[in-house]
Amino acid sequence: MKTQQKYLDLVAQLTETGSDYAIGKILGISRSRVSNYRRGERWMDDEMCTRVGLALGINPFKVIAEINAEKAKTAEKRKFWKDAASRAAAVLLSAGTAFAALPHLVGVQHYILC
């Protein structure tokens, strides 16, 4: 459950108070549900992992894979999810590099999308 707590702590940094109530507001869930995650009484499902990833501006699949690796019951499944998390980070980095180079390759000006 350390991974879950790590992500909750990161979301808490986006708030003024860092409280479970404030985290719940960002993620669209109740304070008690956040507390259940924090105490290890529940695992985040894929939807919640996606909400966390989007709130933090990171690849949601990386969050999903890291949570699944931690809750995996066998070493084989744990390895599968850890590899998936690593690949999610690598794919994101590769895609970012490719998109950054694209305008230079085709002679297009840079635009910032909001």
C-alpha positions in Angstrom: 0.0 0.0 0.0 3.0 2.3 0.0 2.5 3.1 -3.7 -1.0 4.1 -3.0 0.1 6.4 -0.1 2.8 7.9 -2.3 0.3 8.9 -4.9 -2.1 10.3 -2.3 0.7 12.3 -0.8 1.5 13.7 -4.3 -2.1 14.7 -4.8 -2.1 16.2 -1.3 0.7 18.6 -2.5 -1.8 20.0 -5.0 -4.0 21.2 -2.1 -3.7 24.0 0.4 -4.2 21.8 3.5 -3.2 18.3 2.3 -6.2 16.9 4.1 -8.0 13.8 3.0 -11.0 16.0 2.5 -9.1 18.2 0.1 -7.7 15.2 -1.8 -11.2 13.8 -2.1 -12.4 17.1 -3.6 -9.7 16.9 -6.3 -10.4 13.2 -7.1 -14.2 13.5 -6.8 -14.5 11.1 -3.9 -15.4 11.2 -0.2 -12.9 11.9 2.6 -13.7 8.5 4.0 -12.8 6.8 0.8 -9.4 8.6 0.7 -8.9 7.5 4.3 -9.7 3.9 3.4 -7.0 4.0 0.7 -4.6 5.6 3.1 -5.1 3.0 5.8 -4.9 0.2 3.3 -8.5 -0.9 3.7 -9.1 -0.6 0.0 -7.1 -0.7 -3.2 -7.5 2.0 -5.8 -9.3 0.6 -8.9 -8.3 1.5 -12.4 -10.7 4.4 -12.6 -9.2 5.9 -9.4 -5.7 5.3 -10.7 -6.7 7.2 -13.8 -8.1 10.1 -11.8 -4.9 10.3 -9.8 -2.7 10.2 -12.9 -4.7 12.9 -14.6 -4.7 15.1 -11.5 -0.9 14.7 -11.3 -0.3 15.2 -15.0 1.3 11.8 -15.4 0.5 8.8 -17.6 -2.5 7.1 -15.8 -1.4 3.7 -17.0 1.8 4.1 -15.0 -0.3 4.6 -11.9 -2.5 1.6 -12.8 0.6 -0.6 -13.4 2.4 0.4 -10.2 -0.7 -0.2 -8.0 -1.3 -3.6 -9.7 2.3 -4.5 -9.2 2.0 -3.8 -5.5 -1.2 -5.8 -5.0 -0.1 -8.7 -7.2 -0.2 -12.0 -5.4 2.5 -13.8 -7.4 6.1 -12.8 -8.4 5.2 -13.5 -12.0 2.3 -11.0 -12.0 4.3 -8.5 -10.0 7.1 -8.6 -12.6 4.5 -8.2 -15.4 3.1 -5.1 -13.9 6.5 -3.6 -13.0 7.6 -4.1 -16.6 4.4 -2.5 -17.8 5.0 0.5 -15.6 8.5 0.9 -16.9 7.3 0.7 -20.5 4.5 3.2 -19.8 7.2 5.7 -18.7 9.4 4.9 -21.6 6.6 5.2 -24.2 5.6 8.5 -22.8 9.2 9.8 -22.9 9.6 8.5 -26.5 6.3 10.1 -27.6 7.3 13.4 -26.0 10.7 13.4 -27.8 9.1 12.5 -31.1 6.4 15.2 -30.9 9.0 17.8 -29.8 11.1 17.0 -32.9 8.2 16.8 -35.3 7.8 20.6 -36.0 11.5 20.9 -36.8 11.3 18.0 -39.3 8.3 19.4 -41.2 9.1 23.1 -40.9 6.2 24.0 -38.7 6.1 26.7 -36.0 5.6 25.7 -32.3 2.2 26.3 -30.8 1.2 25.8 -27.2 -2.1 24.0 -26.8 -4.1 24.8 -23.7 
